[in-house]
């Protein structure tokens, strides 16, 4: 099984289209870590919602989805009624195949350094091998081995090999709004147990 891991589209429809074009035929399943929309005030937000549903993505709700839902009157001028219902049904976290957790922002915070990830590892469910998260727009892979040693993986290599007995927190970066960072995503090869780090 190959998974496309992506996050933080934030209404950037051309970027989302390009992402799907790049991974077409290479993956079996799409895991979206939230913030599909930006503010709910453009039709591109609605088009992004249509596209992730068309591609049957597994999705969790981000803070921008919450913003749209909390501003229903303004958002409903651009977001279709069906898509507003869809947003309301998105879970804040999701477990995939009893092994992988999807969440937008662990503890509603940005994970920007190893110390942040170390605190979150203590809170994560021990039943999952990998937690995929977004929100920070910063691609990163943090590992915790069986001896409790943590490290941040080097993303200068295109392929990052994971270890069977370690736990991971993985952020693919952002596909849309990038705050000066490059627009990135990842492909997870479950059988080969590796992550391919890709730029849009």
C-alpha positions in Angstrom: 0.0 0.0 0.0 1.2 3.5 -0.9 -0.2 6.5 0.8 -0.1 10.1 -0.3 0.3 12.2 2.8 -0.7 15.9 2.4 -1.9 18.8 4.5 -2.7 22.6 4.6 -4.1 23.2 1.1 -5.9 26.3 2.4 -8.0 27.0 -0.6 -5.1 26.8 -3.1 -7.0 24.9 -5.8 -4.3 25.0 -8.5 -1.8 23.6 -6.0 -4.2 20.8 -5.0 -4.7 19.9 -8.7 -1.0 19.8 -9.3 -0.6 17.5 -6.2 -3.1 15.0 -7.5 -1.5 15.1 -11.0 1.9 14.4 -9.5 0.8 11.3 -7.5 -1.7 9.9 -10.0 -1.0 6.2 -10.5 1.6 6.1 -7.7 -0.6 5.8 -4.6 -3.5 3.7 -3.4 -4.9 6.0 -0.8 -4.9 9.7 0.1 -4.5 10.9 3.7 -5.3 14.6 4.2 -4.3 16.2 7.5 -6.7 19.2 7.4 -7.0 22.8 6.5 -8.5 22.1 3.1 -10.0 25.6 3.1 -8.7 29.0 3.9 -11.5 31.2 5.1 -14.6 29.9 3.3 -15.0 33.2 1.4 -13.8 32.0 -2.1 -15.2 29.5 -4.5 -11.8 27.9 -4.6 -12.3 26.7 -1.1 -15.5 25.0 -2.3 -13.7 23.5 -5.3 -11.0 22.1 -3.0 -13.6 20.4 -0.9 -15.2 18.9 -4.0 -11.9 17.5 -5.2 -10.8 15.8 -1.9 -14.2 14.1 -1.8 -14.0 13.1 -5.5 -10.6 11.5 -4.8 -12.1 9.7 -1.7 -9.5 11.1 0.6 -9.3 10.2 4.3 -9.5 13.6 6.0 -9.4 15.1 9.4 -10.6 18.6 10.4 -8.2 21.4 10.7 -8.5 24.8 12.4 -9.5 26.5 9.2 -12.4 24.1 8.8 -13.5 25.1 12.3 -13.2 28.7 11.3 -15.5 28.2 8.3 -18.0 26.3 10.4 -18.0 29.0 13.1 -18.6 31.6 10.5 -21.5 29.8 8.8 -23.4 32.8 7.5 -20.5 34.2 5.5 -19.1 30.8 4.5 -22.4 29.5 3.1 -22.2 32.2 0.4 -19.3 30.4 -1.2 -19.4 26.8 0.3 -22.2 24.6 -0.9 -24.7 23.2 1.6 -23.4 19.7 1.0 -19.9 20.8 1.7 -20.9 22.5 4.8 -22.4 19.3 6.0 -19.2 17.4 5.0 -17.1 19.8 7.0 -19.2 19.3 10.1 -18.8 15.6 9.9 -15.0 15.6 9.7 -13.4 14.1 12.8 -10.6 15.8 14.6 -8.5 12.6 14.6 -8.7 9.3 12.7 -7.0 5.9 13.0 -6.1 4.2 9.7 -5.8 0.4 9.6 -5.3 0.4 13.4 -1.7 1.6 12.9 -1.6 5.2 11.7 -3.1 8.2 13.4 -4.2 11.3 11.5 -4.5 14.7 13.3 -4.2 18.3 12.2 -2.6 19.9 15.2 -1.5 17.7 18.2 -2.7 19.4 21.4 -3.8 22.3 19.1 -0.2 23.5 18.8 2.5 23.8 16.1 5.3 21.2 16.3 8.4 23.1 15.1 11.2 21.5 17.0 12.3 18.2 18.6 11.3 19.4 22.1 7.7 20.0 21.0 7.5 16.5 19.5 9.0 15.0 22.6 6.1 16.3 24.7 3.6 15.0 22.2 5.0 11.5 22.0 4.0 11.1 25.7 0.4 11.8 24.8 0.1 9.7 21.7 -1.7 6.3 21.7 0.8 3.5 22.0 -1.3 1.4 19.6 -0.3 3.4 16.5 3.1 3.2 14.8 2.9 6.6 13.1 1.2 9.8 13.8 0.8 12.0 10.7 0.1 15.6 11.5 0.0 19.1 9.9 -0.6 22.7 10.9 3.0 23.9 11.1 3.7 23.9 7.3 7.1 22.5 8.2 8.0 19.0 6.8 9.6 16.9 9.6 10.0 13.3 10.8 10.5 12.7 14.5 11.3 9.1 15.8 11.2 7.5 19.2 13.0 4.1 19.5 12.4 1.3 21.9 15.0 2.7 24.3 13.1 6.0 24.5 15.7 7.9 22.4 14.3 10.6 20.1 15.7 12.1 17.0 14.7 14.3 14.1 15.4 12.7 10.7 17.4 14.5 8.0 15.1 15.4 5.1 17.9 16.3 2.7 17.5 12.8 1.3 14.6 12.0 -1.0 13.9 8.6 0.6 13.8 8.2 4.4 13.9 4.7 5.7 11.8 4.0 8.8 12.5 1.4 11.5 10.0 -1.4 12.3 10.3 -1.0 16.0 10.3 2.8 16.3 7.3 5.2 16.6 7.1 8.3 14.4 5.5 11.7 14.2 5.5 12.9 10.6 4.5 16.2 9.0 4.5 16.3 5.2 4.6 20.1 5.1 2.0 22.2 3.2 0.6 21.9 -0.3 -1.0 25.4 -0.3 -0.1 28.4 1.8 3.5 27.9 2.6 4.7 31.0 4.6 8.1 31.1 2.9 8.5 27.3 3.0 8.5 25.2 -0.1 5.2 23.4 -0.9 5.7 19.7 0.0 4.0 16.4 0.6 5.1 12.8 1.2 4.5 9.3 -0.1 4.5 6.5 2.4 5.4 3.1 1.1 4.0 0.7 3.8 5.6 -2.4 2.5 9.1 -0.9 2.1 8.6 1.1 5.3 9.9 4.4 3.8 8.9 7.9 3.2 9.5 9.7 -0.1 9.8 13.5 0.5 8.5 15.4 -2.5 8.2 19.1 -3.6 5.2 20.3 -5.5 
